[in-house]
Amino acid sequence: MEQRANFGSKLGIILASAGSAVGLGNVWRFPTEVGANGGAVFILIYIICVLVLGIPLMVAEFVVGRHTHRNTADAYRQLAPRSGWILQGYLGVFTAWFILCYYGVVAGWTLKYLVDALLGRVAAITDSAAYFTTFSSHPWMPIAYMVAVMLMCHFVIVRGVQNGIERYSKLMMPLLLLIIALLVVFSFSMPGSREGMRFLLRPDFSKVSPDVFLSAMGQAFFSLSIAMGCLCTYASYFTDDARLVKTAGSVALIDTTVAIMSGFIIFPAVFSVQGGTPDAGPGLVFITLPTVFQMAFDTVPWLGWFFSVLFYLLLLLAALTSMMSIHEPSTAFLLEHFSLRRHTATCIVTLSAIAVGVLCSLSFGPLADVRPLFGMTFFDFFDFISAKLFLPVGGIIISLFVGWKLPRELVHDEITNHGHLRFRFFALYRFVLRWVAPLAIGLVFLNELGLFK
């Protein structure tokens, strides 16, 4: 087995962990949830959920990973040998791999639109809905783009922790944040953008409902990459002097900032084009925004081209940083558990994800009517079993494991770096892990299954 690596700097730890959390869910899913749940009031509730639920669970995963310095599966095996808790480690590995299989398909779409933007095709789209449907249902073109993105991710992972994940996180995350800042300026310049800003900044508390709370909790949970094995795996590469709570807070801050700024990119533009229909769903990214860029192109051609390229580059970077983090848990598991070389382990994960990704991609085209798995297409099945089942169940197990199973002294020592740091809220932290987090995630779980609808 190869010698185990660590991140080389505290900045690398923060940016790599932030890259794990920042993904298409921030730029795509978050604005969709905001649009469907009342705008500003949803953002307020979301921030509360990140503070109360997201950060404590993130720290819990950091504790498990940093204490053991093992891959996710073997970390639980080391902490709770010969017990049912070790299943959580394997669940984390499988969850990350399941997500990688279909996430690569959507990431491939972002690469396709980036290529179209570079060639000036986005501005020439006359019917963006038909254009997206035609592409996504094509028998081989989406597969080619999915494979290309998978190979980009493979190139980073195969280079290891410091030379791969850390180095490229330090490059991609600052670039991603810079692009977001430029796009916000562009969106604010659109006619009618004030209405979009008002939607994001003026809370309408009449929109508050149990569904909004549950949606905000679910988004906070999924956005931070909890229970995917990513945070635990990355934490296993942390140095012993890394500050777990501070790192979790920094990651949550970056992740939430990206999500909110994505809203400031999308909604002013949406209101300027569609006259105020913020609940257009996932089509906001691949159907609505091409219309925005076309309008900008008709006004100032080079400006429309420039910002369409920036936006889809932003999507691709967000997709890649997340793919890196969901590729690594499976790679680390194969590398360490079976004593494989990193190159071999990475190839196994990449090729298996591509094989299943082909089926997921074809679910939008030739295999659209093939529903062998509980009446769902391959894409829908992998999405459902990972997002609706594995993630919430894994989150509940993590909170119970760290809150109840791990010795109090072990958790305290990890959070305080063996007494070198102060953490005044430790008792409150354990209370949240033992009671608040399992109950909250359980409610989200039941809501996702449709029991409250």
RAJO-V499603 format. One record per residue. N is the residue number from 1. RES is the residue in three letters. PSI is psi in radians with two decimals (none if undefined). OMEGA is omega in radians with two decimals (* if undefined). Layout:
BEGIN
N|RES|PSI|OMEGA ; N|RES|PSI|OMEGA
END
This chain:
BEGIN
1|MET|2.44|3.14 ; 2|GLU|2.65|3.11 ; 3|GLN|2.39|-3.07 ; 4|ARG|2.39|-3.11 ; 5|ALA|2.87|3.01 ; 6|ASN|2.80|2.97 ; 7|PHE|2.55|-3.03 ; 8|GLY|-0.24|-3.09 ; 9|SER|2.81|3.11 ; 10|LYS|-0.61|3.08 ; 11|LEU|-0.70|3.09 ; 12|GLY|-0.70|3.10 ; 13|ILE|-0.84|-3.08 ; 14|ILE|-0.81|-3.08 ; 15|LEU|-0.66|3.10 ; 16|ALA|-0.77|3.12 ; 17|SER|-0.67|3.09 ; 18|ALA|-0.67|3.08 ; 19|GLY|-0.57|3.06 ; 20|SER|-0.71|-3.10 ; 21|ALA|-0.70|-3.09 ; 22|VAL|2.14|3.14 ; 23|GLY|-2.83|3.14 ; 24|LEU|-0.43|3.10 ; 25|GLY|-0.54|3.11 ; 26|ASN|-0.77|-3.02 ; 27|VAL|-0.44|-3.05 ; 28|TRP|-1.06|-3.01 ; 29|ARG|-0.69|-3.10 ; 30|PHE|-0.89|3.08 ; 31|PRO|-0.60|3.10 ; 32|THR|-0.78|3.12 ; 33|GLU|-0.69|3.10 ; 34|VAL|-0.79|-3.12 ; 35|GLY|-0.60|-3.09 ; 36|ALA|-0.19|-3.01 ; 37|ASN|0.55|2.93 ; 38|GLY|0.14|3.03 ; 39|GLY|-2.10|-2.98 ; 40|ALA|-0.64|-3.10 ; 41|VAL|-0.58|3.08 ; 42|PHE|-0.70|3.14 ; 43|ILE|-0.73|3.12 ; 44|LEU|-0.81|-3.13 ; 45|ILE|-0.66|3.13 ; 46|TYR|-0.79|3.14 ; 47|ILE|-0.72|3.09 ; 48|ILE|-0.74|-3.13 ; 49|CYS|-0.63|3.09 ; 50|VAL|-0.75|-3.12 ; 51|LEU|-0.76|-3.02 ; 52|VAL|-0.61|-3.02 ; 53|LEU|-0.84|-3.00 ; 54|GLY|-0.92|-3.09 ; 55|ILE|-0.80|3.09 ; 56|PRO|-0.70|3.13 ; 57|LEU|-0.62|3.08 ; 58|MET|-0.78|3.10 ; 59|VAL|-0.68|3.13 ; 60|ALA|-0.76|3.10 ; 61|GLU|-0.67|3.09 ; 62|PHE|-0.71|-3.14 ; 63|VAL|-0.84|-3.12 ; 64|VAL|-0.81|-3.08 ; 65|GLY|-0.83|-3.08 ; 66|ARG|-0.64|-3.12 ; 67|HIS|-0.68|-3.06 ; 68|THR|-0.48|-3.01 ; 69|HIS|0.78|3.12 ; 70|ARG|2.86|3.02 ; 71|ASN|2.86|-2.97 ; 72|THR|-0.80|-3.11 ; 73|ALA|-0.83|-3.10 ; 74|ASP|-0.38|3.08 ; 75|ALA|-0.81|3.13 ; 76|TYR|-0.57|3.09 ; 77|ARG|-0.67|3.14 ; 78|GLN|-0.71|-3.07 ; 79|LEU|-0.51|-3.11 ; 80|ALA|1.18|-3.11 ; 81|PRO|2.59|3.09 ; 82|ARG|0.78|3.07 ; 83|SER|2.91|-3.12 ; 84|GLY|-0.26|-3.13 ; 85|TRP|-0.45|-3.09 ; 86|ILE|-0.34|3.11 ; 87|LEU|-0.50|3.12 ; 88|GLN|-0.64|3.11 ; 89|GLY|-0.81|3.11 ; 90|TYR|-0.63|3.11 ; 91|LEU|-0.73|3.11 ; 92|GLY|-0.74|3.12 ; 93|VAL|-0.84|-3.12 ; 94|PHE|-0.66|-3.14 ; 95|THR|-0.81|3.13 ; 96|ALA|-0.74|-3.12 ; 97|TRP|-0.73|3.10 ; 98|PHE|-0.78|-3.12 ; 99|ILE|-0.71|3.13 ; 100|LEU|-0.65|-3.07 ; 101|CYS|-0.79|-3.11 ; 102|TYR|-0.41|3.11 ; 103|TYR|-0.62|3.12 ; 104|GLY|-0.53|3.10 ; 105|VAL|-0.86|-3.14 ; 106|VAL|-0.67|3.09 ; 107|ALA|-0.62|3.08 ; 108|GLY|-0.64|3.08 ; 109|TRP|-0.71|-3.12 ; 110|THR|-0.65|3.11 ; 111|LEU|-0.72|3.11 ; 112|LYS|-0.82|-3.12 ; 113|TYR|-0.52|3.05 ; 114|LEU|-0.77|3.09 ; 115|VAL|-0.77|3.11 ; 116|ASP|-0.70|3.13 ; 117|ALA|-0.75|3.13 ; 118|LEU|-0.62|-3.12 ; 119|LEU|0.03|3.13 ; 120|GLY|0.21|-3.09 ; 121|ARG|-0.52|-3.11 ; 122|VAL|-0.71|-3.13 ; 123|ALA|-0.34|-3.10 ; 124|ALA|-0.04|-3.13 ; 125|ILE|2.15|3.14 ; 126|THR|-0.57|3.11 ; 127|ASP|1.60|-3.02 ; 128|SER|-0.56|3.13 ; 129|ALA|-0.80|3.13 ; 130|ALA|-0.64|3.14 ; 131|TYR|-0.80|-3.13 ; 132|PHE|-0.74|-3.14 ; 133|THR|-0.74|3.14 ; 134|THR|-0.77|3.14 ; 135|PHE|-0.90|-3.04 ; 136|SER|-0.42|-3.14 ; 137|SER|0.01|3.12 ; 138|HIS|2.47|-3.03 ; 139|PRO|-0.48|-3.08 ; 140|TRP|-0.42|-3.05 ; 141|MET|-0.81|3.10 ; 142|PRO|-0.55|3.12 ; 143|ILE|-0.73|3.13 ; 144|ALA|-0.76|3.13 ; 145|TYR|-0.64|3.09 ; 146|MET|-0.77|3.12 ; 147|VAL|-0.71|3.14 ; 148|ALA|-0.76|3.14 ; 149|VAL|-0.69|3.09 ; 150|MET|-0.70|-3.14 ; 151|LEU|-0.60|3.03 ; 152|MET|-0.81|3.12 ; 153|CYS|-0.75|3.14 ; 154|HIS|-0.72|-3.12 ; 155|PHE|-0.66|-3.14 ; 156|VAL|-0.85|-3.05 ; 157|ILE|-0.68|-3.07 ; 158|VAL|-0.35|3.14 ; 159|ARG|-0.13|3.03 ; 160|GLY|-2.93|-3.02 ; 161|VAL|-1.03|-3.08 ; 162|GLN|-0.77|-3.09 ; 163|ASN|-0.26|-3.13 ; 164|GLY|-1.39|-3.04 ; 165|ILE|-0.89|-3.08 ; 166|GLU|-0.80|-3.08 ; 167|ARG|-0.80|-3.08 ; 168|TYR|-0.45|3.03 ; 169|SER|-0.70|3.11 ; 170|LYS|-0.45|3.10 ; 171|LEU|-0.83|-2.98 ; 172|MET|-0.67|-3.07 ; 173|MET|-0.83|3.06 ; 174|PRO|-0.67|3.10 ; 175|LEU|-0.73|3.11 ; 176|LEU|-0.77|-3.13 ; 177|LEU|-0.65|3.10 ; 178|LEU|-0.76|3.13 ; 179|ILE|-0.71|3.12 ; 180|ILE|-0.78|-3.14 ; 181|ALA|-0.75|3.13 ; 182|LEU|-0.69|-3.12 ; 183|LEU|-0.58|3.08 ; 184|VAL|-0.76|3.11 ; 185|VAL|-0.76|3.12 ; 186|PHE|-0.79|-3.10 ; 187|SER|-0.66|3.13 ; 188|PHE|-0.38|-3.13 ; 189|SER|-0.13|-3.12 ; 190|MET|2.52|3.06 ; 191|PRO|2.37|-3.12 ; 192|GLY|0.09|-3.07 ; 193|SER|-0.41|-3.13 ; 194|ARG|-0.64|3.14 ; 195|GLU|-0.67|3.09 ; 196|GLY|-0.70|3.11 ; 197|MET|-0.69|3.12 ; 198|ARG|-0.68|3.12 ; 199|PHE|-0.61|-3.09 ; 200|LEU|-0.40|-3.00 ; 201|LEU|-0.29|-3.09 ; 202|ARG|1.78|-3.10 ; 203|PRO|2.39|3.02 ; 204|ASP|1.67|-3.01 ; 205|PHE|-0.15|3.03 ; 206|SER|-0.28|3.13 ; 207|LYS|-0.17|-3.09 ; 208|VAL|2.27|3.14 ; 209|SER|2.89|3.07 ; 210|PRO|-0.64|3.13 ; 211|ASP|-0.67|3.13 ; 212|VAL|-0.73|3.11 ; 213|PHE|-0.79|-3.12 ; 214|LEU|-0.68|3.10 ; 215|SER|-0.71|3.13 ; 216|ALA|-0.73|3.10 ; 217|MET|-0.77|3.14 ; 218|GLY|-0.74|3.13 ; 219|GLN|-0.72|3.12 ; 220|ALA|-0.72|-3.12 ; 221|PHE|-0.85|-3.08 ; 222|PHE|-0.60|-3.07 ; 223|SER|-0.57|-3.07 ; 224|LEU|0.11|3.08 ; 225|SER|0.58|-3.14 ; 226|ILE|2.44|3.06 ; 227|ALA|0.27|3.06 ; 228|MET|-0.03|-3.07 ; 229|GLY|-0.18|-3.07 ; 230|CYS|-0.91|-3.06 ; 231|LEU|-0.69|3.11 ; 232|CYS|-0.75|3.14 ; 233|THR|-0.81|3.12 ; 234|TYR|-0.68|3.14 ; 235|ALA|-0.46|3.10 ; 236|SER|-0.28|3.08 ; 237|TYR|0.02|3.12 ; 238|PHE|2.59|2.99 ; 239|THR|2.83|-3.07 ; 240|ASP|-0.33|3.14 ; 241|ASP|0.10|3.10 ; 242|ALA|2.41|-3.14 ; 243|ARG|1.88|-2.98 ; 244|LEU|-0.81|-3.10 ; 245|VAL|-0.76|3.13 ; 246|LYS|-0.71|3.11 ; 247|THR|-0.78|3.12 ; 248|ALA|-0.74|3.11 ; 249|GLY|-0.71|3.13 ; 250|SER|-0.74|3.12 ; 251|VAL|-0.79|3.13 ; 252|ALA|-0.68|3.13 ; 253|LEU|-0.82|3.13 ; 254|ILE|-0.79|-3.11 ; 255|ASP|-0.79|-3.13 ; 256|THR|-0.67|3.10 ; 257|THR|-0.78|3.12 ; 258|VAL|-0.75|-3.12 ; 259|ALA|-0.83|-3.11 ; 260|ILE|-0.74|3.11 ; 261|MET|-0.54|3.05 ; 262|SER|-0.64|3.06 ; 263|GLY|-0.68|3.12 ; 264|PHE|-0.38|3.04 ; 265|ILE|-0.81|-2.93 ; 266|ILE|-0.83|-2.96 ; 267|PHE|-0.72|3.03 ; 268|PRO|-0.67|3.11 ; 269|ALA|-0.71|-3.14 ; 270|VAL|-0.80|-3.13 ; 271|PHE|-0.55|-3.12 ; 272|SER|-0.47|-3.07 ; 273|VAL|-0.78|-3.00 ; 274|GLN|0.04|3.08 ; 275|GLY|0.40|3.03 ; 276|GLY|1.02|3.04 ; 277|THR|1.33|-3.00 ; 278|PRO|-0.14|-3.08 ; 279|ASP|0.65|-3.11 ; 280|ALA|-0.15|3.07 ; 281|GLY|-2.79|-3.10 ; 282|PRO|-0.37|3.11 ; 283|GLY|-0.20|3.09 ; 284|LEU|-0.69|-3.01 ; 285|VAL|-0.80|-3.01 ; 286|PHE|-0.15|-3.11 ; 287|ILE|-0.87|-3.09 ; 288|THR|-0.86|-3.03 ; 289|LEU|-0.58|3.01 ; 290|PRO|-0.58|3.08 ; 291|THR|-0.67|3.09 ; 292|VAL|-0.83|-3.11 ; 293|PHE|-0.59|3.09 ; 294|GLN|-0.72|3.12 ; 295|MET|-0.73|3.10 ; 296|ALA|-0.67|3.14 ; 297|PHE|-0.70|3.13 ; 298|ASP|-0.52|-3.13 ; 299|THR|-0.99|3.10 ; 300|VAL|1.70|-2.99 ; 301|PRO|-0.85|-3.08 ; 302|TRP|-0.53|-3.13 ; 303|LEU|-0.76|3.10 ; 304|GLY|-0.71|3.11 ; 305|TRP|-0.79|-3.07 ; 306|PHE|-0.82|-3.06 ; 307|PHE|-0.44|3.02 ; 308|SER|-0.69|3.08 ; 309|VAL|-0.78|3.14 ; 310|LEU|-0.77|-3.06 ; 311|PHE|-0.80|-3.10 ; 312|TYR|-0.41|2.95 ; 313|LEU|-0.70|3.07 ; 314|LEU|-0.82|3.12 ; 315|LEU|-0.76|-3.12 ; 316|LEU|-0.75|3.11 ; 317|LEU|-0.75|3.11 ; 318|ALA|-0.72|3.12 ; 319|ALA|-0.75|-3.09 ; 320|LEU|-0.73|-3.14 ; 321|THR|-0.64|3.10 ; 322|SER|-0.71|3.13 ; 323|MET|-0.65|3.07 ; 324|MET|-0.75|-3.06 ; 325|SER|-0.53|3.14 ; 326|ILE|-0.19|3.01 ; 327|HIS|-0.68|-3.00 ; 328|GLU|-0.68|-3.14 ; 329|PRO|-0.77|3.13 ; 330|SER|-0.70|3.13 ; 331|THR|-0.81|3.14 ; 332|ALA|-0.66|3.13 ; 333|PHE|-0.86|-3.14 ; 334|LEU|-0.70|-3.11 ; 335|LEU|-0.79|-3.01 ; 336|GLU|-0.73|-3.06 ; 337|HIS|-0.61|-3.10 ; 338|PHE|0.18|3.07 ; 339|SER|0.78|3.10 ; 340|LEU|2.80|2.98 ; 341|ARG|2.64|-3.13 ; 342|ARG|-0.71|-3.14 ; 343|HIS|-0.78|-3.12 ; 344|THR|-0.81|-3.14 ; 345|ALA|-0.75|-3.13 ; 346|THR|-0.73|3.13 ; 347|CYS|-0.72|3.14 ; 348|ILE|-0.81|-3.13 ; 349|VAL|-0.80|-3.10 ; 350|THR|-0.85|-3.08 ; 351|LEU|-0.69|3.12 ; 352|SER|-0.67|3.11 ; 353|ALA|-0.65|3.09 ; 354|ILE|-0.74|-3.12 ; 355|ALA|-0.82|3.11 ; 356|VAL|-0.60|3.11 ; 357|GLY|-0.57|3.08 ; 358|VAL|-0.79|3.11 ; 359|LEU|-0.73|3.13 ; 360|CYS|-0.69|3.13 ; 361|SER|-0.74|-3.14 ; 362|LEU|-0.22|3.10 ; 363|SER|-0.34|3.11 ; 364|PHE|-0.07|-3.10 ; 365|GLY|-1.91|-3.07 ; 366|PRO|-0.50|-3.12 ; 367|LEU|0.33|-3.09 ; 368|ALA|-0.56|-3.11 ; 369|ASP|0.02|3.10 ; 370|VAL|1.97|-3.08 ; 371|ARG|1.27|-3.05 ; 372|PRO|-0.22|-2.99 ; 373|LEU|1.65|3.10 ; 374|PHE|0.63|3.11 ; 375|GLY|0.19|-3.13 ; 376|MET|2.65|2.99 ; 377|THR|2.96|3.14 ; 378|PHE|-0.77|3.14 ; 379|PHE|-0.85|-3.11 ; 380|ASP|-0.63|-3.13 ; 381|PHE|-0.84|-3.13 ; 382|PHE|-0.62|3.07 ; 383|ASP|-0.80|-3.08 ; 384|PHE|-0.84|-3.01 ; 385|ILE|-0.52|3.13 ; 386|SER|-0.90|-3.05 ; 387|ALA|-0.68|-3.04 ; 388|LYS|-0.41|-3.09 ; 389|LEU|-1.09|-3.01 ; 390|PHE|-0.80|-3.07 ; 391|LEU|-0.92|-3.14 ; 392|PRO|-0.70|3.10 ; 393|VAL|-0.76|3.11 ; 394|GLY|-0.69|3.12 ; 395|GLY|-0.72|3.10 ; 396|ILE|-0.77|-3.13 ; 397|ILE|-0.73|3.13 ; 398|ILE|-0.81|-3.10 ; 399|SER|-0.70|3.12 ; 400|LEU|-0.66|-3.11 ; 401|PHE|-0.89|-3.11 ; 402|VAL|-0.59|-3.12 ; 403|GLY|-0.63|-3.03 ; 404|TRP|-0.71|-3.01 ; 405|LYS|-0.83|-3.09 ; 406|LEU|2.46|3.09 ; 407|PRO|2.48|-3.13 ; 408|ARG|-0.70|-3.08 ; 409|GLU|-0.65|-3.14 ; 410|LEU|-0.82|-3.13 ; 411|VAL|-0.75|-3.14 ; 412|HIS|-0.74|-3.14 ; 413|ASP|-0.71|-3.13 ; 414|GLU|-0.76|-3.10 ; 415|ILE|-0.63|-3.10 ; 416|THR|0.13|-3.07 ; 417|ASN|0.90|3.10 ; 418|HIS|0.76|3.02 ; 419|GLY|-0.02|-3.13 ; 420|HIS|-0.30|3.12 ; 421|LEU|2.71|3.10 ; 422|ARG|2.44|3.06 ; 423|PHE|1.65|-3.01 ; 424|ARG|-0.31|-3.01 ; 425|PHE|0.47|-3.06 ; 426|PHE|-0.75|3.13 ; 427|ALA|-0.75|3.10 ; 428|LEU|-0.68|3.13 ; 429|TYR|-0.81|3.14 ; 430|ARG|-0.62|3.11 ; 431|PHE|-0.74|3.12 ; 432|VAL|-0.78|-3.14 ; 433|LEU|-0.66|-3.07 ; 434|ARG|-0.63|-2.98 ; 435|TRP|-0.90|-3.01 ; 436|VAL|-0.90|-3.07 ; 437|ALA|-0.85|3.13 ; 438|PRO|-0.72|3.13 ; 439|LEU|-0.80|-3.11 ; 440|ALA|-0.81|-3.14 ; 441|ILE|-0.64|3.09 ; 442|GLY|-0.70|3.10 ; 443|LEU|-0.74|3.09 ; 444|VAL|-0.75|3.13 ; 445|PHE|-0.86|-3.14 ; 446|LEU|-0.61|3.12 ; 447|ASN|-0.71|3.12 ; 448|GLU|-0.55|3.11 ; 449|LEU|-0.06|3.06 ; 450|GLY|0.23|-3.08 ; 451|LEU|-0.35|-3.14 ; 452|PHE|0.20|-3.08 ; 453|LYS|none|*
END
